[in-house]
């Protein structure tokens, strides 16, 4: 976001425009995971799907879901899809119910998250200069 006080073009997009952006970004994500994560390459191959199979948003249902046990079973870094030197932040659960769940974030991930939060605050009426009390528990993406 360049100016957090103004709406981004995507925030004014039609439903069809949103669907096109979603499809484009999902294709990128699936291709990136397949090319950079042995875990996802095997998972997709075992399910008989390839990123090129995503032609429509409804095709996403063909792809295997990632569940919390996948994160734990590949502890600590087995599901990362970037080299470790690109990971700028690591969050982990306390592991009170078993193995900790570890998630790594790149600088781009953190920037994207900041934009998502800023847009969410804007959508709920927040404006520059407002004071916000953040009372959110610590989690994997906080």
C-alpha positions as CSV (number, residue, x, y, z in Angstrom):
1,X,0.0,0.0,0.0
2,X,1.4,3.3,-0.9
3,X,-1.0,5.5,1.0
4,X,-2.9,3.8,3.8
5,X,-5.5,6.5,3.7
6,X,-6.7,5.6,0.2
7,X,-8.3,2.5,-1.1
8,X,-6.2,0.2,-3.3
9,X,-7.7,-0.6,-6.8
10,X,-8.4,-4.2,-5.7
11,X,-10.6,-2.9,-2.9
12,X,-12.9,-1.4,-5.5
13,X,-12.8,-4.4,-7.9
14,X,-15.8,-6.2,-9.3
15,X,-16.5,-9.8,-8.3
16,X,-15.1,-11.0,-11.6
17,X,-11.9,-8.9,-11.2
18,X,-11.4,-10.4,-7.7
19,X,-11.9,-13.9,-9.0
20,X,-9.2,-13.3,-11.7
21,X,-6.8,-12.0,-9.1
22,X,-7.5,-14.9,-6.8
23,X,-6.9,-17.4,-9.6
24,X,-3.7,-15.7,-10.7
25,X,-2.3,-15.7,-7.1
26,X,-3.4,-19.3,-6.4
27,X,-1.6,-20.4,-9.6
28,X,1.6,-18.6,-8.5
29,X,1.3,-20.1,-5.0
30,X,0.7,-23.7,-6.2
31,X,3.6,-23.4,-8.7
32,X,5.9,-22.0,-6.1
33,X,5.1,-24.7,-3.5
34,X,5.5,-27.5,-6.1
35,X,8.8,-26.1,-7.4
36,X,10.3,-25.2,-4.0
37,X,8.9,-27.6,-1.3
38,X,9.7,-31.4,-1.5
39,X,6.7,-31.8,0.9
40,X,4.2,-30.2,-1.5
41,X,5.7,-31.8,-4.6
42,X,5.2,-35.2,-3.1
43,X,1.8,-34.3,-1.7
44,X,0.6,-33.0,-5.1
45,X,2.1,-36.0,-7.0
46,X,0.5,-38.5,-4.6
47,X,-2.9,-36.8,-5.1
48,X,-2.4,-36.9,-8.9
49,X,-2.5,-33.1,-9.3
50,X,-0.2,-30.6,-10.8
51,X,-0.3,-26.8,-10.4
52,X,-1.2,-26.5,-14.1
53,X,-4.5,-28.4,-13.3
54,X,-5.8,-25.2,-11.6
55,X,-7.9,-23.7,-14.4
56,X,-10.7,-22.3,-12.3
57,X,-11.2,-21.4,-8.7
58,X,-13.3,-24.5,-8.2
59,X,-10.3,-26.7,-9.3
60,X,-8.7,-25.8,-5.9
61,X,-10.8,-28.6,-4.4
62,X,-8.7,-31.1,-6.3
63,X,-5.6,-30.2,-4.3
64,X,-4.7,-31.7,-0.9
65,X,-5.3,-29.6,2.2
66,X,-2.5,-28.7,4.6
67,X,-3.4,-29.5,8.2
68,X,-1.7,-28.7,11.5
69,X,-0.3,-32.2,11.8
70,X,1.6,-31.6,8.5
71,X,3.3,-28.7,10.2
72,X,4.1,-30.7,13.3
73,X,5.2,-33.8,11.4
74,X,7.7,-31.8,9.3
75,X,9.1,-29.9,12.4
76,X,10.8,-27.6,12.4
77,X,11.5,-26.4,8.8
78,X,10.4,-29.2,6.5
79,X,7.7,-27.3,4.8
80,X,9.5,-24.0,4.1
81,X,9.4,-23.2,0.4
82,X,12.2,-20.6,0.5
83,X,15.9,-20.9,1.4
84,X,16.5,-20.2,5.1
85,X,18.4,-17.0,4.3
86,X,15.1,-15.5,3.1
87,X,13.3,-16.3,6.3
88,X,13.3,-13.2,8.4
89,X,10.9,-14.2,11.2
90,X,10.0,-17.5,12.8
91,X,7.0,-18.0,15.0
92,X,6.3,-21.1,16.9
93,X,3.5,-22.3,19.2
94,X,4.5,-23.3,22.7
95,X,3.9,-27.0,21.9
96,X,1.7,-27.6,25.0
97,X,-0.3,-30.2,23.1
98,X,2.7,-31.9,21.5
99,X,5.4,-30.7,19.1
100,X,5.5,-26.9,18.6
101,X,4.1,-25.7,15.3
102,X,6.7,-23.6,13.5
103,X,6.0,-21.1,10.7
104,X,8.6,-19.0,8.9
105,X,7.9,-15.6,7.2
106,X,9.9,-13.7,4.6
107,X,10.1,-9.9,4.5
108,X,7.5,-9.9,1.8
109,X,5.1,-12.1,3.9
110,X,5.4,-9.6,6.7
111,X,4.8,-6.6,4.4
112,X,1.8,-8.4,2.9
113,X,0.4,-9.0,6.4
114,X,0.9,-5.4,7.3
115,X,-1.1,-4.4,4.3
116,X,-3.9,-6.8,5.1
117,X,-4.1,-5.5,8.6
118,X,-4.1,-1.9,7.4
119,X,-6.8,-2.6,4.9
120,X,-8.9,-4.4,7.5
121,X,-8.6,-1.5,9.9
122,X,-9.6,0.9,7.1
123,X,-12.6,-1.3,6.1
124,X,-13.8,-1.1,9.7
125,X,-13.6,2.7,9.8
126,X,-10.1,3.3,11.1
127,X,-8.2,6.3,9.7
128,X,-4.7,7.7,10.0
129,X,-4.2,9.2,13.4
130,X,-6.7,6.9,15.2
131,X,-5.4,5.2,18.3
132,X,-5.9,1.4,18.3
133,X,-5.7,-1.0,21.2
134,X,-4.6,-4.4,20.0
135,X,-5.8,-7.1,22.4
136,X,-5.0,-10.1,20.3
137,X,-3.4,-13.2,21.7
138,X,0.0,-14.3,20.4
139,X,-0.4,-16.8,17.6
140,X,1.5,-18.0,14.5
141,X,0.8,-14.9,12.5
142,X,1.0,-12.1,15.1
